[in-house]
């Protein structure tokens, strides 16, 4: 929501990965970096399937911006954590290479993450700084990043045109 005021989260969709008494961690899934997977792979000496070379890397959040996270739909890697049905998170290089080389897996590679301290996200939710809904694999992996924020709001029954800076929804 506009009243959050943090440019890192302007019109972002954050996939919440972990939430506990110690804090929360999520990945921004709709902000493309000016970097392609092929360029990233060359710089890190990783192999990447030819059809993935032009896929964008995503800015997962402002915390640890050089740490990689892979959202994917593959059951073919051992190191994976289910986020929701059909959507997995992998964070190790043992999983990264097979996912980038795979011609079957759908992947969204994120650098960095969004993090909140204890009770921080709860306070921001209580202040109306965030809207939330259940996550699903389809928009996370296949959604058009430029439309994901508006489409997510519409899916919640909120007209994006009704959201105003500083005032929330009117």
Secondary structure by P-SEA (a helix, b strand, c coil): cccccccccccccccccccccccbbbbbccccccccaaaaaaaaccccccccccbbbbccccccccbbbbbbccccccccccccccbbbbccaaaaaaaaacccbbbbbbcbbbbbccaaaaaaaaaccbbbbbbbcccccccccccaaaaaaaaacccccccccccccc
